[in-house]
Amino acid sequence: MKISTLGRHFREGGKSLIRNGWMTFASISSIAISLFILGIFLLLAVNVNHMSEQIESKVEIKVFLDVNIPQESVAMLRSELEALEGVAKVDYISKDEGLALMRERMGEAGKQYLEGMDGENNPLNDAFTVIAKEPREVGEVTARIVALNESKNPKPMVKVDYGKSTVDTLFKITRIVRNIGLILVACLALTAMFLISNTIKLTIMARDREIKIMKLVGATNGFIRWPFFIEGALLGVIGSVIPAGVLLYGYYRLVDSSRSGLETMMLELKSFDDVHLQLSAILLAIGIGIGIWGSLLSVRKYLKA
């Protein structure tokens, strides 16, 4: 296609947007509103997945040591735990450190219960905290730790625990939430495409006479199709830029304002820097794709006539 011809198609597509003002406004509004709602669900799905990963990453395996284990054996046992398949990190927590952590978590209310438990009166065991490389493999890693303990005599560990029932329930809930989020986003995307396609069909129907005249004077199907192709793309661009700008501004303010509140829950929203490019690209691509698809689908029946 010649550059001059392509330029003509762009001019015609742009003029058509202005000439059909109310239909253009209706199409852009339909695209913008649909993509705005879709963008909200995308942000929600991304953050639900992000928070699920944060929660899963906090799953720990507690390995409580026998009180009679020599200190030199503790270092060797730590090395053996670190060498196990699937283990990402091993931290040693002495019983004094464990008591300090318990006091910190219980606060003022627990002081009276923990009073006088220092030194030799400390009832806690020294322990290791083991982090799995993949949170969902915590059960397999626990089994390897138990097998390591069973292979020794005397056994250096008195208890290996990761809260199986709680963790299994947690993983089940996060999986359900993720699947629901994906289904909602997919359904909303299909709904948006249906609404926008119908709106663009109305635009094309209003220009039935124009298309028929162009065919009567000998215009090829490609020549007729290109201005509508470009018009649909322009509708998609404008209709996606508006909701993308609003959503990104709102999300930036939300991340900034909610940072301190979520920190108390040891959770955080997906950072703005990790979201803005992806969200903009997705909305722009969907907007352009829907605009072009709606235009071509709608004009096709006139070109077949």
N, C-alpha and C positions, 0 to 999 in steps of 0.2 A: 504494500500500500504506500502511495506517495505521501510525503510529509504534508504537502498542501491539502490533500484529501483528508488526512488524519486531523489536521488543524481545523478543517471545515466541520468535521464531526464533533470536535470538542466545542467549537463555537455554537453549533446547533444544540448540543446537549446542554450547554450553559444557558443559552437563550430559552430553551424549553423550560428550564427550572423557573426562570423569571416569568415567562409567558403564562405558565400554568400555576400561578402563585398559590392559590388555595390548596390545590392538589399536592403541590410540592410541600407546603406546610403540613398537610395531613400525613404525607409519607414520612417526612423527617420526624414529625412528632411521634408517629407510630414506632419508627426505628429507635428513636431516643428513649422513649418510655420502656419499650421492650428490653433494650440493652441495659438500661438503668437497673431494671429489676433483675435481669440476668447477672449483671455485674455485682449486685448485692449478694446474690446467692453464690457467685464465684468466690467473693471475698470471705463469705461465711464458710464455704467448704474448705478453702485454703487454710483458714485459721483453726477450724475444727481439726483438720489433719495435723496442723502444726502443734496444737496443744496436746493432741493425742500422742504425738511423738515425744513431747516433753514429759508427759506423764509416764509413758512407757520407759523412757530413759532413766527414770528415777527408781525403777525396780531393782532391788538389791538382794543378794544372797548373804545371809548372816551365817558365819561359821564360828561357833563358840568352842573355845579350846579347853581341854582338860586343865584343871588347876595345877596339876603336877608336872606338866610338860616343861622341860628345861628351856631356858631362853635361847640357847644355841640351836635347839630343834625348831624354834619358832621361825627363825630366818630361813632354815632349810625348807620348812613346810611352805613358807610364803613363795619361795622360788618354784616349788613343785606346783603350787596353785596357779602361778603366773604362766607356767608352761602348758597348762591344760588347754585343749582345743576349745575355742569359743570364749575364752576369758580375755577381757579388755583391760581390767585394772583390779588390783588387790590393795586394800588399805588395812593397816593394822591399827586396832583400837584397844589400848590397854584398859584394864578394868577401872582405873582412875579416870581416864578420858571418858569412858562410858558413863560413869557416875556424873561427871560434869555435864555431859550432853543431856542426861536424864533430868538433872536439875534445871537446865536451861529450858527444856521443853515443858516441864511441869510448872515452872514459874513459882510465884509466891505460894500458891496453893499446895505445892508438893514439898515445900521446905521441911515441914514438920514430920513428914513421912521418911525423909531421907536424912534427917539429922542423926549424927553419930555413926554414920556408915563409912567414914573415911578410914584409910589405912587398912589394918588387919580386919576390921569389921565390914569391909566392902564385900557384899555377897555376889557381886557380878563376876563373870568370867572374862578373861582376855578374848578378843574376837578378831576375825577378819571380815571385812566387807568386800564382797566380790561383785564386780560389774561385768555383765555379759556383753559381748560385742553386738549381738542382736538380741534386744529385749525379749522377743518372742521365743528365743531358744533357752530361756532361763531354766526351764525344766530339765533340758538335756545337760546343761552345764552343772546343775545341782546333782544330777545322777553321777556325773564324772567325779565330782568332789566326794560323794558318798563312797564310790568305788575306790577312790584313793585312800579314804579313811579305813575301809574294810581290809585293804591290803597291808595295813601296818599292825604291828603288835609290840607294845600296847597301842590302842587307838588314840591319836592325839586330839580328836574332835569329839565333843559330847553331843553336839546338835548341829544340824545343817538345815536351815529353814529359809524359805523365800515367800511365805504366805500364799501357798498354792491356790486355795479357794478364792482369795481376794484378787490375786493376780489374774487367774483364769477369767473371773467375772469382769475385771477391768479390760482385758483384751477383747472379750466378747462385746462389751458395750462400745468400745472404740471402733471395732469392726462394723457394727451395726450403724453407728453414727456416720462413718465414712461412706458406707454403701447408700444410706438414705440421702446424703448430700449429693453424691454423684447422680443418683436417679432424679432428684429434684432439678439439678442443673440441666440434665439431658432433656427432661420433659419441658422445662421452661424454654430451652433453646428451640425445640421443635414448635412450641406454641408461638414464639416470636417469629419464626420463619413463616408460619401459616398466616399470622396477622399481617405481616409486612407484605407478603406476596399478594394477598387480597387487596391491600391498599394500592399497590402498584398496578394491579390489574384494573382497578377503577380508573387510574390515571391513563392507562393505555386505551381503555374503552372510550374515554372522553375524547381520544384523538383518532378514533376510527376513520373519520373522514379524511384526515391528513394522510394516514397510511395508504388509503385506497387511491387518493390522488397521485401520490408518489409512484404507486404501482402502475397506474394508467399511463403516466408519462415515461415509463420504461425503466424505472429505478430497479436495480437488482436487490435481492433479499439482503445481501450483505451490506449494501449501501443504506438500506432502510434500517437495518438492525443496529449498526454501529452507534448512531446518536443515542438510541435507547440504552445500549450497552454502557456508554459513557455516563448518561444521565443516571442510570441505576447506581453506578459506581460513586458518582458525586453525592447522590442521596445517602448512600451508605457511609461515606466519609463524614459528611456533616452530621448525620444522625448518630454516629459513634463517637465523634470528638466531644460532643456536648456531654453525654453521660460519663465519658471517661474523665473529663475535667472535673465534673461535680463530684464523682466518686473518689477520685484521687485526693482532692482537697479535703473532703469529709473524712477520708481514711487517715490522712496525715494528722488532722486535728484529733481524731479518735485515738490514734496510737500515742500521741503526745499527752493527751489528757488522762488516758487510762493506765499509763506506765506505772505510776506509783500504786494505784489500786490493785493491779494484778500482781505486783511484786510480792505483796503480802501472801498471795496464794502460790508463789513460786512459779507463776506462769507468765507468759508474755505473748502479745500479738506478733504476728509475722511483721518484720520491719518494713517500713515504707520503701526502702531501697530495694528490698527483695521482691516487692509486689508491683511497683508502678510500671516498669517496662513490660512485664508479662501481661498485666491487666490491659494496658493500652494496646498492645499488639493483638491480643485475643479479641477485644471489642472491635478494633479497626478491621481485622480480618473477617470477623463475622458480619459486621456492617456492610463492608464492600461485597462480600460473597452473597449475602441475602439480597442486596440491591441489584446486583447483576443478574442473579438467578431469577428474581422476581420479574425483572424487565424482560429477559429473554423468554421465560416461560409464558409470560402474558402476551408478547407480540407474536409468538410462534403461530398461533391459530390464524392470525390475519395474513401471514406470509404463505400459509398453505392454501388459502382460499383462491 
